[in-house]
Amino acid sequence: MSTLAAAWTALETAARDGRATRIEDRFAAEPDRLVRLMVSAAGLSLDLSKQAWSLRGLEAALNLAKAAGLEDARARLFGGEVVNPSEGRPALHMALRAAADADFKAQGKNVMAEVEGVRQRMAAFAGGVRDGKIAAADGKPFTHILHIGIGGSDLGPRLLWDGLKPLKPQIAVRFVANVDGGDFAQAAAELDPARTLVVVVSKTFTTQETLTNAQAARAWLAAAVGEDKVGSHLAAVSTALDKTKAFGISDSRVFGFWDWVGGRYSLWSSVSLSCAVALGWEAFEQFLAGGAAMDTHFRDTPLETNAAVLLALAQVYNRNGLGRGSRSVVPYAYRLRRLPSFLQQLEMESNGKSIALDGTRAAHGTAPVVFGGEGSNVQHAYFQAMHQGTDIVPTEIIAVAATDEGPDGMHAKLLSNALAQAEALMVGREDPPSAPRTFDGDRPSSLILLDRLSPHSLGALIALYEHKTFVEGVVWGINSFDQWGVELGKEMANAILEELEGKASKDHDPSTAALIDRLKN
């Protein structure tokens, strides 16, 4: 038996043997449990002591990570080596948030001069829009930005804006992603085109949903300010300068990024140009610094006390040791309400794979289903099933220790709910006279605590989840940086669109053919 196979067997054995002991009973049996399973990183605090593993299970998980080559893989990631073999690319999103004098190389070529060059252009553009030197066609300042993108060009910037936007922003951002015309129609109805800067985010400038919305936005602008002045209201994040120029965007307003940045890892780049403008460059720099601080922790900290590693291994233990195929993420922070949606893409697009790096079928289950919502709202929705349902769903709770927002007393009530839910999931309650009121408990959770929700702490939190996702991919033996599963449906949609527009019919399964006929008729 190979070392890796033996490590998998040891994890599965520890998980099977550990089922007999309840989580709450482990605190007495393992006096150093809190010391081993409460860690701090880049200003965040993590409590994994309410997870299902025993300390023996923790050791088995750590040994599995080592046997899977995590330490070497981490070095290759930060060394700019090819970690995305299906596309022959490094994954160097860490360089996007690094200091200008950092030493990040992509396959031996230092990338920091290019990164810093784009950052300086972004800073100048953000400052120019905010101080009115870069103005609308009538010479007046912009009051709104319409950000058009989808997937990684939308979810990350949305999370960043919601997390940090001022209560009364000088410049507000509105997002459009869906090709459903209702999305654009609502945005256009709420904005004044004469006061709106449109930022189109598409690396290739060919993404169907983004280009459809961009064309609608361009026509909306032109009707208000005139075709000859529409360029004053446009900017783009793209590498396709020929296409952006044809669209009417001057090269000075096009901001690029690189092939070694995957879409779901790109919010640290010019993809978040809208947020850099609307939040101000200083806030965006602090956001980058928070991500860089978590990079340092992940790169330099031993596995045993590494926040991203432990968070990832808790998921591996639940997914593979205990067969739990879903996970709930609950931010007890209204401003972080989009975090579950962001993590759905980050984790499920990265690790929703059934093919291993060697081209064989993955030997173990990979990414669980991620779902969630904001606390305390979801307590009044799906938490019934979390506490008393037949499936045990591991839960991650994110809380913010202090805030200056809201009336006195509200935040303490929110925090009390966050802590109570984690405790209730673990301890449960036995109520023999009333079986419907019995809670089995013994349901695992992790808690991540931010001192405050600041640009720095949000950057650290997102980078923590990025590195968690990478660790899981290494343990599962898959490529976390490609996303071929996104492509097939898009290709087939283009073919069906031609039929719906009256072109020749193609071969389909009977159900799809019947639905096409119904829509055409």
SEBA-930451 format. One record per residue: residue in one letter; x, y, z of N, C-alpha, C, O in turn. Coordinates in steps of 0.1 Angstrom, whole numbers, plus 5000, padded with zeros to 4 digits. Layout:
// SEBA-930451
AXYZXYZXYZXYZ...
This chain:
// SEBA-930451
M500949885000500050005000500950125000501850135008S500650224991501350344991501150435003500250415011T502150525005502050615017500750695016500050715027L500350745004499050815003497850735006496950775013A497850615001496750525003496650485018495550485023A497750465024497750435039497150555047496450535057A497550675042497050795049495550815048494850855057W495050785036493550785034492850685043491850705049T493450565044492850455052492850505067491950475074A493950565071494050605085493050715088492450715099L492750805078491750915080490350845082489650875091E490050755073488750695073488550605086487450605091T489650545090489550465103489350555115488450525123A490050665115489850765126488450815127487850835137A487950845115486550905114485550795118484650825126R485750675114484850565118484850545133483850525139D486050535138486150505153485650625161485250605172G485850745156485450865163483950885164483550975172R483150815156481750845157481150805170480050865174A481750725178481150675191481250785201480550775212T482050885199482250995210481651125204481951165193R480751185213480151315209481251425209482251415217I481051525201481951635200482151705214483251735218E480951725221481051805233481851725244482451785253D481851585243482551505253484051505250484851465259R484551555239485951555236486751655244487951645246F486051765248486751875255487251815268488351855272A486551735275487051675288488151565285489051555292A487851495274488851385271490151435265491151365265E490051555259491251605252491551745258491151845252P492251755269492451885276493051995267492852115270D493851955258494552055249493752085236494352145227R492452045236491752055223491652205219491852235207L491252295228491152435225492452485220492452565210V493552455226494852505222495152465208495752535200R494852335205495252285191494252335180494652345169L493052365184492052395174491552535174490452565168M492152625181491852765180493152835174494152835181V493052895163494252955156493853095152492753135150S494953175150494853315145495653335133496753275132A495153415124495953445112495553575106494353595103A496453665103496253795096495053875102494353935095G494953865115493853935122492553865124491653915129L492453745119491253655120491453555131492653515133S490453515138490553405148489553295143488453315139L490053175144489253055140489152955151490152925158D487952915153487652805163487152685156486052685151L487952585156487652455149487452345160487452225156S487252385172487152285183485852215183485652105189K484752275177483452215176483352125164482252085160Q484452105156484352015145484351865150484551835162A484051775141483751635144484951555148484851455155W486151605144487351515146487751515160487651615168S488351405164489151395176490551445173490851465161L491351465183492751505180493451395172494451425165R493151265174493651165166493251175151494051155142G491951215149491451245136492151365130492451365118L492451465138493251585133494651535128495051575117E495251455136496651405132496551325119497451335110A495451245118495351165105495151255093495651235083A494351365095494151465084495451535081495751555069L496251575091497451635088498451545081499151585071N498451425085499351325078498851295064499751275055L497551305061497051295048497551405039497951385028A497451525045497951645037499451635034499851665022K500251585043501651575040501851465030502751475021A501151355031501351245022500851285007501351234998A499851375007499451424994500351524988500251564976G501451564995502451654990502051804991502451884983L501251835001500851975003501952075004501952174998E502952045012504052135014504752165001505152284998D505052064993505652084980504752164971505152254963A503452124971502452194962502452344966502352424957R502452374978502352514983503652584978503452704973A504752524978505952594974505952614958506352714954R505352514951505252534937504252644933504452714924L503152654941502152764939502852894940502752984931F503552924951504153054954505353074945505753184943G505952964940507052974931506753004917507653014908G505453014914504953044900505152934890505252954878E505252804895505252694886503952664881502952714886V503852574871502552534865501852454875502252334878V500752504880499852424889498452404882497552344888N498352454870497152434862497552364850497752424839P497752234850498452164839497552154827498052144816S496252154828495352134816495452264807495152254795E495852374813496052494805497552544805497852644799G498352464812499852504812500152634819500952704814R499452664830499652794836499952784851499552694858P500652884856500752904871499452964875498552994868A499252984889498153054895498753144905499053114916L498953274900499653364908498853484913499253604913H497553454917496753564922497353634934497053754937M498253564941498853624953499753744949499853844956A500253744936501053854932500253984930500754094932L498953974928498154084926497954174939497754294938R498154104950498054184963499354194970499454244981A500454164963501754164970502354314969501854394960A503254344977503954464977504754474963505154374957A504954604959505654624946507054554945507454514934D507754544956509054494956509054344959510154284961A507954274959507854134961508454054950508654114939D508853934952509553854942508653734937508753624941F507653774929506753674923507153654909507253744901K507353524905507653494891506653394886506253304893A506253414873505453314866506353244856506753294846Q506553114860507453034852508853104849509353104838G509353164860510653224860510753364856511753434858K509653424851509553564847508953644858507853624862N509653744863509153834874507953914868507953974858V506853914876505653974871505254104878504254174875M506054144888505654254897505654384890504854474893A506554404880506654534873505354554866504754664866E504854454859503554464852502354484861501554564859V502354404872501254424882501254564888500154624888E502454614891502454744897502054854887501454954890G502454834874502054924864500554944862500055054861V499854824863498454834862497854894874496854974873R498354864886497854924898498055074898497155144903Q499155124893499355264893498355334883497755444886R498055264872497055324863495655314869494855414868M495355214877494055204884493955314894492955374895A495055334902495055444912494755574906494055654911A495455604894495255734888493855754883493255854884F493355644877491955654872490955674883490055754882A491155594894490255604905490255744911489255804914G491455804913491555934918490956044908490356134913G491156024895490656114885489156114885488556224884V488555994886487055994887486556054900485556134899R487156024911486656074924486856224925485956294931D487956284919488056434921487456504909487556634909G486856434900486156504889486956544877486456594867K488256504877489056534865488756444853488856484842I488356324857487756234847486256244849485756184858A485556314839484156344841483356294830483756234821A482056314832481056274822481156364810481856464810A480356334800480356404788480056554789480556644782D479256584800478856724802479856794811479656914815G480956734815481956794824481656774839482456824847K480456724842480156704856480556574861480856484853P480756554874481256434880480256314878479056334877F480856194878480056074878479556054893480256074902T478356004894477755964907477555814908477355764919H477555744897477355604897478255534887478655584877I478455404890479155314881478255194878477755134888L478155164866477455044862478454934858479154944848H478654834867479654734865478954614858478054554863I479554584846478954474838479954354837481054374832G479654244842480454124842479654004846478454024850I480253884846479553764851480553674857481753674853G480153584866481053494872482053564881481753644889G483353524878484353584886484553734883485153804891S483953784873483953934870482854004876482654124874D482053934884480853994891480853954906480654044914L480953834909480753784923481753844933481353894944G483053854929483953904938483854054940483754104952P483754134929483454284931482154314939482154404947R481154234937479854254944480154234959479654314967L480854124963481154094977481954214983481754254994L482954254975483854364980483054494982483154564992W482154524973481354654974480354644985480354734993D479654534986478654524997479354525011478854575021G480554465011481254455024481754585029481854605041L482154675020482854795024482254925020482755035024K481154925013480655055008480155145019479655105029P480455275017479955375027478455375028477855345018L477955425039476455435040475955535030474855525025K476755645027476355745018477555765008478355865010P477655674998478855684990478855804980477855844976Q480055854978480255964968479855914954479255984947I480355794952480055724939479455584943480155514950A478355544938477755414941477855324929477955364917V477955194932478155094921476855014920476254964930R476454984908475254904905475854794896476554824886F475454664898475954554891474954494881473754484885V475354454869474454374860475254254855476454274851A474654144857475354014852474553934843474953874833N473253914847472453814841472053864826471753974824V471953764817471553794804469953814803469453854793D469353784814467853814815467753964815468354034823G466954014805466854154803466254234815466454354816G465654164825465154224836466254284845466054384852D467454224845468554274853468954404848469054504856F469254414835469654544829468554654830468754764834A467254614828466154704828466054774842465854894843Q466154694852466054754866467254844869467054954874A468454804864469554894867469355024859469655134865A468955024847468855144838467755234844467855354843A466655174850465555254855466055324867465455434870E467055274874467455334887468555444885468955514895L469155444873470355534871470055644861469155634852D470855744862470855854852472055834843473155844848P471855804830472955774821473955894821475155874819A473456014822474356134821475356134833476356204832R475056064844475956064856476555924858477155904869T476555834848476955694850478155664842478155694830L479155604848480255544841480055394840479755324850V480155334828479955194826481255124825482155164817V481555024833482754944833482454804829481654734835V482954764817482654634812483854544815485054574811V483554424821484654334825484554204818483654124821S485454184809485554054801486854044795487254124787K487653944799489053934795489053924780489853994773T488253844773488253824759487253914752487353934739F486453984759485354074753484453994744484054044734T484253864747483353784739482253714748481353644742T482353724761481353654769479953694766479653814766Q479053594762477753634757476953724766476453824762E476853684779476053764788476553904790475854004790T477953914791478554044794478454134781478054254783L478654084770478554164757477154204754476954314749T476254114757474854154755474454274764473854374759N474854264777474554384786475354504782474854614784A476554484778477454594774476854674762476854794762Q476354594752475654664741474454734745474154844740A473654684754472454754759472854874766472254984764A473954874774474354984782474855094772474655214774R475555054762476155154752475055224745475055354744A473955154741472855214734472155314744471655424740W472055264756471355354767472155484769471555584770L473455474769474255594771474155684759473955804760A474255624747474255704735472955774733472955894728A471855714737470555784736470555904745469756004742A471355904755471256024765472356124762472056244763V473556084758474656184757475156194743475956284740G474656114734475056124720476156024716476955994725E476055974704477055874700478455924700479355854703D478656054697479956114697480656124711481856144712K479856114721480356144735480256014744480656014755V479755904738479555784746480855734752480855674763G482055754745483255704750483655764763484455704771S483155884766483455944779482855874791483255884802H481955784788481155714798481555564799480855484806L482655524792482955384791484355354796485255434794A484555244802485855184806485755034805484654984805A486854964804486854824803487954754810489054814812V487754634814488754544820488854424810487954344810S489954424802490054324791491454314786492254404789T491754214779493054204772492854214757493754204749A491554224752491254234738491154374733490054424731L492254444731492254584728491554614715490954714713D491654514705491054544692489454544694488854624688K488954464703487554454705487054574713485954634710T487754614723487354724731487454854723486554944725K488454864714488554984706487354994696486755094694A486954874690485854874681484554904689483654954683F484554884702483354914710483255064713482255114718G484355134711484455274714485155314727484955424732I485955224732486655254744488155284741488855194735S488655394745490055424742490955334750490655294761D492155314745493155224752493455274766493755194774S493455404768493855454781492855424791493055434803R491655374787490555334797490355184797489355134802V491355104792491254964792492354914802493554944800F491954824811492854774821492954624820491954554820G494154574819494354434816494654354829494854404839F494654224827495154124837495754004830495854014817W496053904836496953804830496353664830495453634838D496953574822496453434820496653354833496053254835W497653404841497853324854496953374865497153344877V495853444861494853484871493453424866492953464856G492953324874491653264871490553364875490753444884G489453354868488353454870487953464884487753574889R487753344891487253354905488353394915488053414926Y489553414910490653464918491053604915492153654919S490253674907490653794900490253924907490554034902L489453914918488954044923490054134929489854244932W491254074930492454154935493054244924493854324926S492554224912493054284900492254404895491354454902S492454444883491654544877490154504875489254594872V489854374877488454334877487654414887486454434886S488254454898487554534908487854684906487754754916L488054724894488254864891487054954896487255054902S485854904894484654984899484755004914484455114919C485154904922485254914936486355004940486255084949A487554994933488655084936488255234934488755314942V487455254924487055394922486055434933486255544939A485055354935483955394944484355394959483855474967L485255304963485755294976486855394979487055434991G487655424969488855504970490055414970489955294975W491155464965492355374963492855324976493355214977E492855414986493455374999492755255005493355165010A491455245004490655135009491055005001491154905007F491155024988491454904980492854854983493054734983E493854944986495154904990495154825003495854735004Q494354875012494254795025493554665023493954565030F492654655014492054525010493154425005493254315009L494054484996495154404991496054355002496554245002A496354455011497254425022496754305031497554225036G495454305033494854195041495054065034495353965041G494854055021495053935014496553895014496853775016A497453995013498853965013499253905027500153825028A498653965038499053915051498653765053499353695059M497453725047497053585048497953505039498253385043D498453555028499353485020500653445028501153335027T501153545035502353525043502053415054502953325056H500953425060500653315070500553185064501153085069F499853165052499653035046500952985041501252865042R501853065036503153025030504052985041504852885039D504153055052505253035062504852955074505752925082T503552935076503152865089503052715087502552665077P503652645097503552495096502052445095501152515100L501852335089500552285087499752275099498552305099E500352235110499652215123498952335129497952325136T499452455125498852575130498452675119498252795121N498252615107497952695095496452705094495752605092A495952825094494452845094493852785082492852715083A494352815070493752765058493852615057492852545052V494952555061495052415061494052345070493452245067L493952395083493052335092491552345088490852255089L491252465082489852485077489552385066488452335065A490552365057490352275046490252135051489452055046L491152095060491151955065489851915073489451805073A489252015079487951995086486951955075486151865078Q487052025064486051985053486351845047485451765045V487651815045488051685040487551575050487051475046Y487751605063487351505073485851475072485351365073N485051585071483651575070483151505057482351415057R483851555046483451505033483851355031482951275026N485051325034485551195030485551095042485350975040G485751145054485751055065484351025070484150915074L483451125069482051105074481051105063479851085067G481351125051480451115040479351225040478251205035R479751345044478851455044479051545032480051615031G478151545023478251605010477851745008477751794997S477551815019477251955018477752035030478151975040R477852165028478352245039477552385038477352435028S477252435050476552565051477452665056478252645065V477452785049478252895053477253015057476453055049V477453055070476453155075477253275081477753275092P477353385073477953505079476853585087475853625082Y477253605100476453685109476853835107477353895116A476653875095477054015091476354045078476553985068Y475454145079474654175067475554215055475254175044R476654275058477454325047478154205040478654215029L478254085046478853975041477853875035478153755033R476653925033475553825029475853765015475253655012R476753815007477053754994478153654995478553594985L478753635007479853545008479553405004480353344997P478353345008478053215003478053204988478553104982S477453294981477453294966478853304961479153224951F479653384966481053394962481753264964482553214955L481553194975482253074978481652954970482452864967Q480452964965479952864956480752854944481152754939Q481152974938481952974926483352934930483952844923L483952994940485352974944485552824946486552764941E484752764954484952624958484452524948485052424945M483252544943482552444935483152444921483152344914E483452564916484052574902485552524903486052464893S486152554914487552504915487652354917488552294911N486852304926487052164931485952074927485851954932G484952124919483852034915484351954903483851964892K485251864906485951784895485851634899485851594911S485651554889485751404891486851334884487051214884I487751424878488951374871490151414878490351534881A491051324881492251354889493351414879493151414867L494351464885495451524878496051424867496551464857D496051294870496651194861495651154850495951064843G494451214850493451174840492551064843491651034836T492751004855491850894860490750954868490751074871R489750874871488650914879489150944893489950874899A488651054899489051084913488750974922487650914921A489650934931489450824939488550854951488050764958H488350984954487551024966486651134962486851204953G485551154970484651254968485351394969486251414977T484951484960485551614960484551724965483851694975A484451834959483851954965482351924970481551874962P482051944982480651934987479852054981480452154977V478552044982477652144978477752254989477652225001V477952384985478052494994476852574993476352614982F476152605004475052695004475052775017475752745026G474152875017474152955030473353075028472753105017G473353165038472653285038473053365051473853315059E472553485052472953565063472253525076471053505076G473053525087472453515100471953645105472653745102S470853665112470153555118468953515109468153425113N468853565097467653535088467553385086466353335086V468653315083468453175079468053085091467652975089Q468253135103467753065114466253035113465652945118H465553135106464053125105463753065091462553065087A464753005085464452935072464952795073464252705077Y466252765069466652625067467352565080467652455080F467452645091468152595102467252485110467852415118Q465952475107465252365112465852235108466052145116A466252225095466852105090468252085095468751975097M468952195098470252185103470252125117471152045121H469252155125469252105139468551975140468951885148Q467451945132466651825134466551745122465851635122G467151785111466951705099467751575099468551555108T467551485090468151355089469651365085470451275087D469951465077471351485072472151575082471551685086I473351545085474151635093474951715083475751665074V474851845084475451945075476452025083476052105091P477752005081478752095088478552235084478052275073T478752325094478452465093479652555096480452525105E479752655088480752765091480052885094479252935087I480352945106479753075110480853175110481953155115I480553295104481453405103480853515111479653555109A481553575120481053685129482053795130483253775128V481553915133482354035134482154085148481054105153A483354095155483254125170482654265173481854275182A482954365165482554495168482154575155482754555145T481254665157480754745145480354875150479854895162D480454975142479955115145478555135139477955245141E477955045132476755055125475555005134475654915141G474455075132473255025139473055085153473955125159P471755075157471455125171472155035182472554925179D472355095193472955025205472154895208470954895208G472954795211472354665215472054575204471954455206M471954615192471554525181472754425178472454305176H473954475178475054385175475254275185475554165181A475054305198475154205208474154095206474453975208K472954135202471954035199472353945187472153825187L472954005177473353925165474453825170474453715166L475453875177476553795182476053675191476553565190S475053705199474553605208473853495200473953375204N473253525189472653425180473753345173473653225172A474853405169475953335162476553225172476653115168L476853265184477453175194476453075198476752955199A475153105200474153015204473952905194473752785197Q473952945181473652845171474752735170474552615169A476052785171477152685171477052595184477252475182E476752655195476552565207475452475206475552355209A474252525201473052435200473352325190472852205193L473952345179474252245169475052135176474852015173M475952165185476852075191476151995203476251875203V475552075212475052005224473651945223473351845229G472852005214471451955213470651965226471052045235R469551885226468751885238467951755238467251725228E467851685249466951575250465751615258465851665268D464551585252463351615258462351505257461451505249P462551395266461751275265460251295265459551225257P459751385272458251395272457751445258456551435255S458551515251458151575238459151545227460051625225A459051435221460051395211460251495200461351515196P459251565195459451665185460451775190460951855182R460551795203461451895208462851845211463651915218T463151725207464451665210465451705198465151695187F466651745202467651785193468851695195469351685206D469251615185470351525187471651585190472451535197G471851705184473151775186474251695179473951625169D475451715183476651645178476851685163477251605155R476451805160476551855146477751955145477652055153P478651935137479952015137479752155131478952185122S480652245137480652385131482052435134482752395142S482452535125483652615127483152765129482052795123L483952845136483552985137484753065134485853045139I484553165125485653255121485253395126484153445123L486153455133485853585140486753695134487953685134L486153805129486853925125486654025136485554045142D487754095140487654195150486654305145485754345153R486854355133485954445126485954415112486854345106L484854455105484854435091485454555084484854655083S486754535080487554645075488054595061487954475058P488554685053489254635040490254535043490354435036H491054545053492154455056491554315060492054215056S490554315069490054195074489254115063489253995062L488554195054487854135043488854065033488653955028G489954135031490954075022491553955028491753855021A491853955041492353835048491353715047491753605045L490053745049489053645049488953575035488853455034I488953655024488753605011490053515007489953415002A491253565011492453495008492453365016492953265011L491953365028491853245036491053135029491553025028Y489953175023489153075016489753035003489652914998E490553124996491253084984492252974987492352874980H493052994998494052895002493452765007493952655004K492252775014491552655018491152575006491352455006T490652634995490252574983491452494977491352384972F492552564976493852504971494252384978494552274972V494252394992494652275000493752154997494252044996E492452174996491552064993491752004980491751884979G492052084970492352034957493651944957493651844950V494651984964495851904966495551774972495951664967V494751774983494451644990493651554981493851434981W492751614973491851534965492551494951492051414944G493751554949494551514937493951574924493951504914I493251694925492651744913493251884910493951944918N492851934898493352064894492252174898491152174893S492652254908491752354913491652484904490852574907F492352484893492452614886491952614871492052714864D491352494867490652504854489152494857488752464868Q488352504846486852504848486252464835485352534830W486652344830486052304817484652274818483952274807G484152244830482752214831481752334828480552314826V482352454827481552574824481252574809480352644805E482152514801482152544787481052474779480452524770L480752344783479852264774478452324773477952344761G477852364784476552424783476552554775475552584768K477652634776477752764768477752734753477152804745E478552634749478652594735477252554730476852594719M476552464737475252424733474252534733473352534724A474352624742473452744742473552824729472552864723N474752844724474952914712474352844700473752914691A474352714700473752644689472152654690471552674680I471652644702470252654704469752794700468652814695L470552894704470153034701469953054686468953114682E470752994678470653004663469252944659468653004650E468852834665467552774661466452864666465452884658L466552914678465453004683465353134674464253194673E466453174668466453284659466053254645466053334636G465653124642465053084629466053014620465652984609K467252984625468152904616467852754616466952714624A468552684608468252544606468252464619469152494628S467352364621467352284633468552184633469052154622K468952154645470052054647469551934655468451934659D470351834656469951714663470051744678470951794684H468951704685468851714699468151584705467651504697D468251574718467451464724465951504722465651624720P465051404723463651434721463051544729462251634725S463451554742462851654751463351794747462451884746T464651814744465151944740464551984727464152104726A464451894718463851924705462351974706461952074700A461651904715460251944717460152084723459252164720L460952114733460952244739461352354729460752464730I462352334721462652434711461552454701461252574698D460852354697459652374688458652454695457952534689R458352424708457352494715457652644716456852734714L458952674719459352814720459252884707458953004706K459652814696459652884683458152904678457952994670N457252824683455852834678455052914687453852934685
